[in-house]
Amino acid sequence: MTSALTLGQYLASIRADRHLTLRQVEEATSKLVSNAYLSQIENDKIRQPSPNILHALAGIYAVDYAGLMERSGHIMPTTARRQDRKHGHIFSSYHLTSEEEAELIDYLKFIRLRKRSCNKINK
């Protein structure tokens, strides 16, 4: 996964996108992730939080856990994982869930099919 954003910057942007405060995330994780600890992660003071912290955040933010594990350096990207995300760079600034991305791709297929049908009719 190549990205200009650090793990902390990425998590901060997702939290802002979800309109959550540090304290709301703390409560949503049943205090597994304290607001102070999350602040340190977001400010890049902690660059490799534990997998259980990342798992909790992935669940709260509805983002890919494996992606957070990659960003934190716990796992290295695999060719298969990169191929699964061939459209990820297009949608990355929207912080879509995998379900939202799949729906967008399905809609794109629909538009292309409709366009092909219109072209056949016009010929």
N, C-alpha and C positions, 0 to 999 in steps of 0.2 A: 504494500500500500504506500503509494507516494503521496505526500501531502505537505504543504508548507506549514500547516498548523501542527503545533505540539499537541500531545495528549491533553494537557491542561487547557490550552486554547480551544481545542475541539470540544471538550466537556463544558467549558464556560459558554461557548456559543450555543450548544444544544440546550443547556439549562436556560439561557436567555430566550431562546426560541420557544421553549415550553412555558415561559413566563413563571418560572419557579424561583423562589428565593433559596439561599443556602439552608435556611432553617426548615423550609418545606421539604427539601430533599432529605435532610436529617430525619424528619418525622416519617417521611414515606419509606425510608429504609429501616424504620424502627430503631433509629439511632446507631445502626451499624456504621454509617458514614456520618461522622459529626460535621457540623457546619465548618468548624475550624480546619478539620482535616481536608474537607473538600476544597476549601479556600486555598490551602497549601498546594493541593494538586493543580487547581486552576491557575495558580501563579507560578507553576513549574518549580516549586520548592521540593515537591515530591514527584519524581518522574516515573516511578515504577510501583504504583500501589499494588497490593496483593490481588490475585485473581478473584477472591471472594468479594472484594470491594468493587472491582470492575463488573462482576456479575450483577451485583445489586444495582449499580448505576445503569447498566445496560437494560435491566428490567424496568426501572423507573423511567428512563428516557426513551424506551422502545427503540433501541439501536442494537446493532449486531455485536454480540459479545466477542466473537472472534476478531472483529475489527478493533475493538478496544484492546484486546490482548496483543494484537500486532502493533498498534500505536505505542503501547507501553514497553514493547520489546520482549514480552514473555514468549511470544512465538514469532517465527519468521513467516512472511507471506509465501504461499505456495502457488505454483502455476495454476492449479485447478481453482483455487480461491480467487485469483486475479481474473481468470476467465469467467467465473460466475458473476463478477462485478464489472463486466465490460462497459456497462452504461453508468456505473457508479460516479464517474467524474462529472457527468452531465448533471446529475441530481444532487451532488454532494453538498452544495450550499443550502439545500432545502431540508437536510437532515430527515429524509424520509425513512419510514420503516420499510422492511423488506416487502410487506404486503402492499404498501402504497406504491413502491417502485414497480412491483409486478402489475398492479392495476394500470399504472401509466404506460407500461410496455404493452399491455393488452389493448389499451385505448389506441396507442400508436398503430398497432396491427390492424385494428378496426378502421382507422382513418385510411391507411394504405390500401386495404381491401376495398373500401368504398371508392377511393380514387381510381383504382384499377377498373372497378365496375363502371364508373362514369366514363372512363376512357374507352371502354369497349362499346358502350352505347353510342358514343359520339363518333365512332369510326364508321 
